[in-house]
Amino acid sequence: MKIGIVNPYSWDVPGGVQFHIRDFALELLERGHDVKVLTPAKNTTDLPEWITAVGSSVAIPFNGSVARLSFSPIANARTKKWLEEGDFDVLHVHEPEVPSISMLALRAATVPVIGTFHAALDYSFSRSVSSPALDPLLEKLAARIAVSAEARRTLVEHHGGDAVIIPNGVDTARFRKAQAPRAEDDERPLEIVFLGRLDEPRKGLDILLAALAQVQRPFHCTVIGGGTPRHVPNVTYAGRVSDQEKAEILGRADIYVAPNTGGESFGIVLVEAMAAGCAVVASDIEAFRTVCNADSAEPAGLLFANGDSADLARSLQQLIDAPDERAVLQQRGRERAAVFDWDKVSEEVMRVYETVADGTKVHMR
């Protein structure tokens, strides 16, 4: 199948959507499909031949972060040229409601289009204002996919309609292979890991640091991500790391902490940490509750009150002091991570592709 995939956000500043698209495209290529990806990008030196860049992007504050989008006449012309040359069987646009090249591609497309929605918002003034103009364009979608219940809720509340929920996929094998279980006689302090943009408040680094100041037993914390380090005892900063380095750090760690305060529709790094053998401690936001299977009899993560550093400290102390409980969470996490493996997720997306390839719309549930 000839498949075109459009990423609305700059490839130069990687994030969850870009990683999702990259890994999914690689999975499809391995399965023998003809896949092309279109994306904003200024640096094209290291892009593989199956990725086409429309040019640079503009940084716009959005949802507590910064979205780097491309919506220029040049981007529009390049998008149309890519569509014409691609002659795709299906087009898959991510975040088509965002003013970037996904929206441009949807507007110009003459083949069946699938839209995937990632964002989780409580309320967006800009979305509410733009909905009357945008909704007719979204009607062009042959199928809608939401990566989580939160992403589906955001879509329904702002634009109506519905979506099939298919979660983000994760290359769990890479992280399983990186596991380095702690030997019984290993006397090193437990290692805690955080990953996120350091200067983005909703990622919650300062909440974690405040919690660590209250933890009594010896530990070491590794912080992964770009931004301004806060120099506190027992914390080191790895900066931005490669995929392999990330897997190695998670593979040797004991606990992964996700103190994010909101704006998350999924939690890819939670799944990566689970697959690598970490016990996961996460804020009690809806997206993380889902990933951790928190409402089941055997949750795969330990949740703490969102934004409460004292409650996070209690959760960390609990796992540090109770190795058996920590081991149970680690095993449940490994099992939970398998649910999000690309083998399963890609099959679900391919079923949507095959359904709409003849021009039939998917009936949403």
C-alpha positions as a Markdown table, in Angstrom:
| # | Residue | x | y | z |
|---|---|---|---|---|
| 1 | Met | 0.0 | 0.0 | 0.0 |
| 2 | Lys | 1.2 | 3.5 | -0.8 |
| 3 | Ile | 0.8 | 5.5 | 2.4 |
| 4 | Gly | 1.4 | 9.2 | 3.0 |
| 5 | Ile | 1.8 | 10.5 | 6.6 |
| 6 | Val | 1.8 | 14.2 | 7.5 |
| 7 | Asn | 3.4 | 15.5 | 10.7 |
| 8 | Pro | 2.3 | 19.1 | 11.7 |
| 9 | Tyr | 5.2 | 19.8 | 14.1 |
| 10 | Ser | 8.8 | 20.6 | 13.4 |
| 11 | Trp | 11.1 | 17.5 | 13.1 |
| 12 | Asp | 14.0 | 19.7 | 14.4 |
| 13 | Val | 12.5 | 19.7 | 17.9 |
| 14 | Pro | 11.4 | 16.1 | 18.6 |
| 15 | Gly | 8.3 | 15.3 | 20.6 |
| 16 | Gly | 5.8 | 12.5 | 21.2 |
| 17 | Val | 4.0 | 13.0 | 17.9 |
| 18 | Gln | 7.2 | 13.0 | 15.9 |
| 19 | Phe | 8.4 | 9.9 | 17.6 |
| 20 | His | 5.1 | 8.2 | 17.0 |
| 21 | Ile | 5.1 | 9.0 | 13.3 |
| 22 | Arg | 8.8 | 8.0 | 12.9 |
| 23 | Asp | 8.4 | 4.6 | 14.6 |
| 24 | Phe | 5.1 | 3.8 | 12.9 |
| 25 | Ala | 6.6 | 4.7 | 9.5 |
| 26 | Leu | 9.6 | 2.4 | 10.2 |
| 27 | Glu | 7.2 | -0.4 | 11.2 |
| 28 | Leu | 5.2 | 0.0 | 7.9 |
| 29 | Leu | 8.4 | 0.1 | 5.9 |
| 30 | Glu | 9.5 | -3.2 | 7.5 |
| 31 | Arg | 6.2 | -4.7 | 6.5 |
| 32 | Gly | 6.9 | -3.8 | 2.9 |
| 33 | His | 4.6 | -0.8 | 2.4 |
| 34 | Asp | 5.6 | 2.3 | 0.4 |
| 35 | Val | 5.6 | 5.0 | 3.0 |
| 36 | Lys | 6.4 | 8.7 | 2.7 |
| 37 | Val | 6.4 | 11.3 | 5.5 |
| 38 | Leu | 5.9 | 15.1 | 5.1 |
| 39 | Thr | 7.1 | 17.4 | 7.9 |
| 40 | Pro | 8.3 | 20.9 | 8.7 |
| 41 | Ala | 12.0 | 20.8 | 9.2 |
| 42 | Lys | 14.9 | 23.3 | 8.7 |
| 43 | Asn | 17.7 | 20.8 | 9.2 |
| 44 | Thr | 17.4 | 18.3 | 6.4 |
| 45 | Thr | 20.9 | 16.8 | 6.6 |
| 46 | Asp | 20.1 | 13.7 | 8.5 |
| 47 | Leu | 16.6 | 13.0 | 7.2 |
| 48 | Pro | 16.1 | 9.6 | 5.5 |
| 49 | Glu | 14.9 | 9.6 | 1.9 |
| 50 | Trp | 11.3 | 8.7 | 2.9 |
| 51 | Ile | 10.9 | 12.1 | 4.7 |
| 52 | Thr | 10.2 | 15.3 | 2.8 |
| 53 | Ala | 10.6 | 18.7 | 4.5 |
| 54 | Val | 8.5 | 21.7 | 3.6 |
| 55 | Gly | 10.8 | 24.1 | 5.3 |
| 56 | Ser | 11.2 | 25.9 | 8.6 |
| 57 | Ser | 8.4 | 26.5 | 11.2 |
| 58 | Val | 7.2 | 29.2 | 13.5 |
| 59 | Ala | 7.0 | 28.7 | 17.3 |
| 60 | Ile | 3.6 | 29.3 | 18.8 |
| 61 | Pro | 2.7 | 28.9 | 22.5 |
| 62 | Phe | 0.1 | 26.2 | 22.9 |
| 63 | Asn | -1.3 | 24.0 | 25.7 |
| 64 | Gly | 1.5 | 24.9 | 28.2 |
| 65 | Ser | 4.2 | 24.2 | 25.6 |
| 66 | Val | 5.5 | 25.6 | 22.3 |
| 67 | Ala | 4.2 | 24.2 | 19.0 |
| 68 | Arg | 6.4 | 24.7 | 15.9 |
| 69 | Leu | 4.1 | 24.9 | 12.9 |
| 70 | Ser | 4.3 | 25.6 | 9.2 |
| 71 | Phe | 1.4 | 27.3 | 7.4 |
| 72 | Ser | 3.0 | 29.5 | 4.8 |
| 73 | Pro | 2.3 | 29.7 | 1.0 |
| 74 | Ile | 5.6 | 27.9 | 0.3 |
| 75 | Ala | 4.6 | 25.1 | 2.7 |
| 76 | Asn | 1.2 | 24.9 | 1.0 |
| 77 | Ala | 2.8 | 24.6 | -2.5 |
| 78 | Arg | 5.2 | 22.0 | -1.3 |
| 79 | Thr | 2.5 | 20.0 | 0.3 |
| 80 | Lys | 0.4 | 20.0 | -2.9 |
| 81 | Lys | 3.5 | 18.9 | -4.9 |
| 82 | Trp | 4.2 | 16.1 | -2.4 |
| 83 | Leu | 0.6 | 14.8 | -2.6 |
| 84 | Glu | 0.7 | 14.9 | -6.4 |
| 85 | Glu | 4.0 | 13.0 | -6.7 |
| 86 | Gly | 3.1 | 10.5 | -3.9 |
| 87 | Asp | -0.1 | 9.2 | -5.6 |
| 88 | Phe | -1.0 | 7.6 | -2.3 |
| 89 | Asp | -3.7 | 5.0 | -1.6 |
| 90 | Val | -4.4 | 6.6 | 1.7 |
| 91 | Leu | -3.3 | 9.8 | 3.5 |
| 92 | His | -2.8 | 9.9 | 7.2 |
| 93 | Val | -2.7 | 13.3 | 8.8 |
| 94 | His | -1.8 | 13.9 | 12.4 |
| 95 | Glu | -3.5 | 16.8 | 14.3 |
| 96 | Pro | -5.5 | 18.0 | 11.3 |
| 97 | Glu | -7.1 | 20.7 | 13.5 |
| 98 | Val | -3.8 | 22.4 | 14.1 |
| 99 | Pro | -2.9 | 25.2 | 11.6 |
| 100 | Ser | 0.0 | 23.5 | 10.0 |
| 101 | Ile | 0.7 | 21.2 | 7.0 |
| 102 | Ser | -1.6 | 18.5 | 8.2 |
| 103 | Met | -4.5 | 20.9 | 7.7 |
| 104 | Leu | -3.1 | 22.0 | 4.3 |
| 105 | Ala | -2.8 | 18.4 | 3.2 |
| 106 | Leu | -6.3 | 17.5 | 4.3 |
| 107 | Arg | -7.6 | 20.5 | 2.3 |
| 108 | Ala | -5.8 | 19.5 | -0.8 |
| 109 | Ala | -6.2 | 15.7 | -0.6 |
| 110 | Thr | -8.1 | 13.7 | -3.3 |
| 111 | Val | -7.6 | 10.3 | -1.7 |
| 112 | Pro | -9.2 | 8.8 | 1.5 |
| 113 | Val | -7.8 | 10.6 | 4.6 |
| 114 | Ile | -7.4 | 9.3 | 8.1 |
| 115 | Gly | -6.8 | 11.9 | 10.9 |
| 116 | Thr | -5.1 | 11.1 | 14.2 |
| 117 | Phe | -5.8 | 13.3 | 17.2 |
| 118 | His | -3.2 | 13.5 | 20.0 |
| 119 | Ala | -4.0 | 16.7 | 22.0 |
| 120 | Ala | -5.7 | 16.6 | 25.5 |
| 121 | Leu | -7.2 | 19.9 | 26.5 |
| 122 | Asp | -9.7 | 21.0 | 29.1 |
| 123 | Tyr | -10.7 | 24.1 | 27.1 |
| 124 | Ser | -9.1 | 26.0 | 24.2 |
| 125 | Phe | -10.5 | 29.4 | 23.3 |
| 126 | Ser | -8.7 | 29.3 | 19.9 |
| 127 | Arg | -10.3 | 25.9 | 19.2 |
| 128 | Ser | -13.7 | 27.1 | 20.2 |
| 129 | Val | -13.5 | 30.2 | 18.0 |
| 130 | Ser | -12.1 | 28.2 | 15.0 |
| 131 | Ser | -14.5 | 25.2 | 15.2 |
| 132 | Pro | -17.3 | 26.6 | 12.9 |
| 133 | Ala | -14.7 | 27.1 | 10.1 |
| 134 | Leu | -12.7 | 23.9 | 10.8 |
| 135 | Asp | -15.5 | 21.4 | 11.3 |
| 136 | Pro | -16.5 | 21.2 | 7.6 |
| 137 | Leu | -12.9 | 20.4 | 6.7 |
| 138 | Leu | -12.8 | 17.7 | 9.3 |
| 139 | Glu | -15.9 | 16.2 | 7.7 |
| 140 | Lys | -13.6 | 15.3 | 4.9 |
| 141 | Leu | -11.9 | 12.7 | 7.0 |
| 142 | Ala | -12.8 | 9.1 | 6.1 |
| 143 | Ala | -11.7 | 8.0 | 9.6 |
| 144 | Arg | -10.7 | 9.6 | 12.9 |
| 145 | Ile | -8.3 | 8.0 | 15.4 |
| 146 | Ala | -7.7 | 9.3 | 18.9 |
| 147 | Val | -4.6 | 8.0 | 20.8 |
| 148 | Ser | -6.5 | 8.0 | 24.1 |
| 149 | Ala | -9.8 | 8.6 | 25.8 |
| 150 | Glu | -8.6 | 12.1 | 26.7 |
| 151 | Ala | -7.7 | 12.9 | 23.1 |
| 152 | Arg | -11.1 | 11.5 | 22.1 |
| 153 | Arg | -12.9 | 13.7 | 24.7 |
| 154 | Thr | -11.0 | 16.8 | 23.5 |
| 155 | Leu | -12.0 | 16.1 | 19.9 |
| 156 | Val | -15.7 | 15.4 | 20.7 |
| 157 | Glu | -16.0 | 18.5 | 23.0 |
| 158 | His | -14.4 | 20.9 | 20.5 |
| 159 | His | -15.5 | 19.5 | 17.1 |
| 160 | Gly | -18.2 | 16.9 | 17.7 |
| 161 | Gly | -18.2 | 13.6 | 15.9 |
| 162 | Asp | -16.3 | 10.6 | 17.4 |
| 163 | Ala | -13.1 | 8.6 | 16.9 |
| 164 | Val | -11.7 | 5.1 | 17.2 |
| 165 | Ile | -9.3 | 4.9 | 20.1 |
| 166 | Ile | -5.9 | 3.3 | 19.0 |
| 167 | Pro | -3.1 | 4.1 | 21.4 |
| 168 | Asn | 0.4 | 5.2 | 20.6 |
| 169 | Gly | 2.8 | 2.4 | 19.7 |
| 170 | Val | 6.1 | 1.8 | 21.4 |
| 171 | Asp | 9.1 | -0.3 | 20.2 |
| 172 | Thr | 9.1 | -2.2 | 23.4 |
| 173 | Ala | 11.7 | -4.7 | 22.2 |
| 174 | Arg | 14.4 | -2.0 | 22.3 |
| 175 | Phe | 13.7 | -1.3 | 26.0 |
| 176 | Arg | 13.3 | -4.9 | 27.0 |
| 177 | Lys | 16.7 | -5.6 | 25.6 |
| 178 | Ala | 18.2 | -2.7 | 27.6 |
| 179 | Gln | 17.0 | -4.1 | 31.0 |
| 180 | Ala | 19.9 | -4.5 | 33.5 |
| 181 | Pro | 18.2 | -6.0 | 36.6 |
| 182 | Arg | 19.8 | -5.1 | 39.9 |
| 183 | Ala | 21.7 | -8.0 | 41.6 |
| 184 | Glu | 20.6 | -8.9 | 45.1 |
| 185 | Asp | 24.0 | -7.8 | 46.5 |
| 186 | Asp | 24.1 | -4.6 | 44.6 |
| 187 | Glu | 24.6 | -1.8 | 47.2 |
| 188 | Arg | 24.3 | 1.1 | 44.8 |
| 189 | Pro | 21.7 | 3.8 | 45.7 |
| 190 | Leu | 18.4 | 3.3 | 43.9 |
| 191 | Glu | 18.3 | 5.1 | 40.6 |
| 192 | Ile | 15.3 | 7.4 | 39.8 |
| 193 | Val | 14.8 | 8.8 | 36.3 |
| 194 | Phe | 12.9 | 11.8 | 34.9 |
| 195 | Leu | 12.5 | 12.7 | 31.2 |
| 196 | Gly | 11.1 | 15.9 | 29.9 |
| 197 | Arg | 11.8 | 19.5 | 28.9 |
| 198 | Leu | 13.3 | 21.0 | 32.0 |
| 199 | Asp | 11.9 | 24.6 | 31.5 |
| 200 | Glu | 8.3 | 23.5 | 30.8 |
| 201 | Pro | 6.4 | 23.7 | 34.1 |
| 202 | Arg | 3.8 | 21.1 | 33.1 |
| 203 | Lys | 6.5 | 18.5 | 32.8 |
| 204 | Gly | 6.9 | 18.8 | 36.6 |
| 205 | Leu | 10.6 | 18.7 | 37.2 |
| 206 | Asp | 10.4 | 21.2 | 40.1 |
| 207 | Ile | 7.7 | 19.0 | 41.7 |
| 208 | Leu | 10.1 | 16.0 | 41.5 |
| 209 | Leu | 13.0 | 18.0 | 42.9 |
| 210 | Ala | 10.9 | 19.2 | 45.8 |
| 211 | Ala | 9.9 | 15.6 | 46.5 |
| 212 | Leu | 13.4 | 14.3 | 46.4 |
| 213 | Ala | 14.4 | 16.8 | 49.1 |
| 214 | Gln | 12.0 | 14.9 | 51.4 |
| 215 | Val | 13.2 | 11.4 | 50.6 |
| 216 | Gln | 15.3 | 9.9 | 53.4 |
| 217 | Arg | 17.0 | 6.8 | 52.0 |
| 218 | Pro | 20.0 | 7.1 | 49.6 |
| 219 | Phe | 19.1 | 7.5 | 45.9 |
| 220 | His | 20.5 | 8.9 | 42.7 |
| 221 | Cys | 18.3 | 10.8 | 40.2 |
| 222 | Thr | 19.1 | 11.1 | 36.5 |
| 223 | Val | 17.3 | 13.9 | 34.6 |
| 224 | Ile | 17.0 | 13.5 | 30.8 |
| 225 | Gly | 16.0 | 16.5 | 28.6 |
| 226 | Gly | 17.0 | 19.9 | 27.4 |
| 227 | Gly | 16.8 | 23.0 | 29.5 |
| 228 | Thr | 18.2 | 24.8 | 32.5 |
| 229 | Pro | 19.6 | 22.4 | 35.2 |
| 230 | Arg | 18.8 | 23.0 | 38.9 |
| 231 | His | 21.8 | 22.0 | 40.9 |
| 232 | Val | 20.6 | 19.9 | 43.9 |
| 233 | Pro | 22.3 | 17.0 | 45.7 |
| 234 | Asn | 22.1 | 13.5 | 44.2 |
| 235 | Val | 20.8 | 14.7 | 40.9 |
| 236 | Thr | 22.7 | 14.7 | 37.6 |
| 237 | Tyr | 21.6 | 16.0 | 34.2 |
| 238 | Ala | 22.1 | 13.9 | 31.0 |
| 239 | Gly | 20.7 | 16.6 | 28.7 |
| 240 | Arg | 19.2 | 15.4 | 25.4 |
| 241 | Val | 20.2 | 11.8 | 24.7 |
| 242 | Ser | 19.9 | 9.4 | 21.8 |
| 243 | Asp | 17.3 | 6.7 | 21.7 |
| 244 | Gln | 19.9 | 4.1 | 22.6 |
| 245 | Glu | 21.2 | 6.2 | 25.5 |
| 246 | Lys | 17.6 | 6.7 | 26.8 |
| 247 | Ala | 17.1 | 2.9 | 26.7 |
| 248 | Glu | 20.3 | 2.3 | 28.6 |
| 249 | Ile | 19.5 | 4.8 | 31.3 |
| 250 | Leu | 16.0 | 3.4 | 31.7 |
| 251 | Gly | 17.3 | -0.2 | 31.6 |
| 252 | Arg | 19.5 | 0.3 | 34.6 |
| 253 | Ala | 17.1 | 2.5 | 36.6 |
| 254 | Asp | 14.8 | 1.3 | 39.4 |
| 255 | Ile | 12.0 | 3.9 | 39.3 |
| 256 | Tyr | 10.7 | 6.2 | 36.6 |
| 257 | Val | 8.8 | 9.3 | 37.7 |
| 258 | Ala | 6.3 | 11.2 | 35.6 |
| 259 | Pro | 5.2 | 14.3 | 37.6 |
| 260 | Asn | 3.5 | 16.0 | 34.6 |
| 261 | Thr | 0.7 | 18.3 | 35.7 |
| 262 | Gly | -1.6 | 18.1 | 32.6 |
| 263 | Gly | -1.8 | 18.5 | 28.8 |
| 264 | Glu | -0.9 | 14.9 | 28.2 |
| 265 | Ser | -3.0 | 12.7 | 26.0 |
| 266 | Phe | -1.0 | 9.5 | 26.5 |
| 267 | Gly | 2.4 | 8.8 | 28.0 |
| 268 | Ile | 4.8 | 7.1 | 25.7 |
| 269 | Val | 7.8 | 7.4 | 28.0 |
| 270 | Leu | 5.8 | 5.6 | 30.8 |
| 271 | Val | 5.4 | 2.6 | 28.5 |
| 272 | Glu | 9.1 | 2.8 | 27.5 |
| 273 | Ala | 10.1 | 2.8 | 31.2 |
| 274 | Met | 7.8 | -0.1 | 32.0 |
| 275 | Ala | 9.3 | -2.1 | 29.1 |
| 276 | Ala | 12.8 | -1.3 | 30.4 |
| 277 | Gly | 11.9 | -2.8 | 33.9 |
| 278 | Cys | 11.3 | 0.4 | 35.9 |
| 279 | Ala | 8.6 | 0.8 | 38.6 |
| 280 | Val | 6.6 | 3.7 | 37.4 |
| 281 | Val | 5.4 | 6.5 | 39.7 |
| 282 | Ala | 3.1 | 9.0 | 37.9 |
| 283 | Ser | 0.8 | 12.0 | 38.6 |
| 284 | Asp | -2.8 | 11.2 | 38.9 |
| 285 | Ile | -3.9 | 12.6 | 35.5 |
| 286 | Glu | -6.3 | 10.7 | 33.3 |
| 287 | Ala | -3.8 | 9.9 | 30.5 |
| 288 | Phe | -1.4 | 8.3 | 33.0 |
| 289 | Arg | -4.2 | 6.5 | 34.9 |
| 290 | Thr | -5.0 | 4.8 | 31.6 |
| 291 | Val | -1.4 | 3.8 | 30.8 |
| 292 | Cys | -0.9 | 2.5 | 34.3 |
| 293 | Asn | -4.2 | 0.6 | 34.3 |
| 294 | Ala | -4.8 | 2.3 | 37.6 |
| 295 | Asp | -8.4 | 1.3 | 38.0 |
| 296 | Ser | -7.7 | -2.4 | 37.7 |
| 297 | Ala | -7.1 | -4.9 | 40.5 |
| 298 | Glu | -3.4 | -5.0 | 39.5 |
| 299 | Pro | -2.3 | -1.5 | 38.5 |
| 300 | Ala | 1.0 | -1.2 | 36.6 |
| 301 | Gly | 2.0 | 2.1 | 38.3 |
| 302 | Leu | 1.8 | 4.0 | 41.5 |
| 303 | Leu | -0.1 | 7.3 | 41.2 |
| 304 | Phe | 0.3 | 10.3 | 43.4 |
| 305 | Ala | -1.8 | 13.5 | 43.8 |
| 306 | Asn | -1.2 | 15.8 | 40.8 |
| 307 | Gly | 1.2 | 18.6 | 41.7 |
| 308 | Asp | 1.7 | 17.4 | 45.3 |
| 309 | Ser | 5.4 | 17.0 | 46.0 |
| 310 | Ala | 4.8 | 15.7 | 49.5 |
| 311 | Asp | 2.6 | 12.9 | 48.2 |
| 312 | Leu | 5.2 | 12.1 | 45.5 |
| 313 | Ala | 7.9 | 11.9 | 48.2 |
| 314 | Arg | 5.7 | 9.5 | 50.2 |
| 315 | Ser | 5.2 | 7.3 | 47.1 |
| 316 | Leu | 9.0 | 7.3 | 46.3 |
| 317 | Gln | 9.8 | 6.5 | 50.0 |
| 318 | Gln | 7.3 | 3.6 | 49.9 |
| 319 | Leu | 8.9 | 2.0 | 46.9 |
| 320 | Ile | 12.5 | 2.6 | 48.1 |
| 321 | Asp | 11.6 | 1.0 | 51.5 |
| 322 | Ala | 9.7 | -2.0 | 50.0 |
| 323 | Pro | 11.7 | -3.8 | 47.3 |
| 324 | Asp | 9.1 | -6.6 | 47.0 |
| 325 | Glu | 6.4 | -4.0 | 46.2 |
| 326 | Arg | 8.8 | -2.4 | 43.7 |
| 327 | Ala | 9.4 | -5.7 | 42.1 |
| 328 | Val | 5.7 | -6.4 | 41.7 |
| 329 | Leu | 5.2 | -3.0 | 39.9 |
| 330 | Gln | 8.2 | -3.7 | 37.7 |
| 331 | Gln | 6.7 | -7.0 | 36.5 |
| 332 | Arg | 3.2 | -5.6 | 36.0 |
| 333 | Gly | 4.8 | -2.8 | 34.0 |
| 334 | Arg | 6.5 | -5.2 | 31.7 |
| 335 | Glu | 3.2 | -7.0 | 31.1 |
| 336 | Arg | 1.3 | -3.7 | 30.6 |
| 337 | Ala | 3.9 | -2.4 | 28.1 |
| 338 | Ala | 3.3 | -5.3 | 25.8 |
| 339 | Val | -0.3 | -4.0 | 25.1 |
| 340 | Phe | 1.3 | -0.9 | 23.4 |
| 341 | Asp | 3.8 | -2.8 | 21.2 |
| 342 | Trp | 3.9 | -1.7 | 17.5 |
| 343 | Asp | 3.0 | -5.2 | 16.4 |
| 344 | Lys | -0.4 | -4.8 | 17.9 |
| 345 | Val | -1.0 | -1.1 | 17.3 |
| 346 | Ser | 0.1 | -1.1 | 13.7 |
| 347 | Glu | -2.3 | -3.9 | 12.9 |
| 348 | Glu | -5.2 | -1.8 | 14.3 |
| 349 | Val | -4.2 | 1.2 | 12.2 |
| 350 | Met | -3.8 | -1.0 | 9.1 |
| 351 | Arg | -7.3 | -2.3 | 9.5 |
| 352 | Val | -8.5 | 1.3 | 9.3 |
| 353 | Tyr | -6.4 | 2.0 | 6.2 |
| 354 | Glu | -7.8 | -1.1 | 4.5 |
| 355 | Thr | -11.4 | -0.1 | 5.3 |
| 356 | Val | -11.1 | 3.4 | 3.9 |
| 357 | Ala | -8.8 | 2.6 | 0.9 |
| 358 | Asp | -11.9 | 2.1 | -1.3 |
| 359 | Gly | -13.4 | 5.4 | -0.2 |
| 360 | Thr | -15.6 | 4.0 | 2.6 |
| 361 | Lys | -16.0 | 6.0 | 5.8 |
| 362 | Val | -15.3 | 4.3 | 9.1 |
| 363 | His | -18.4 | 4.3 | 11.4 |
| 364 | Met | -17.0 | 5.7 | 14.6 |
| 365 | Arg | -17.9 | 4.2 | 18.0 |
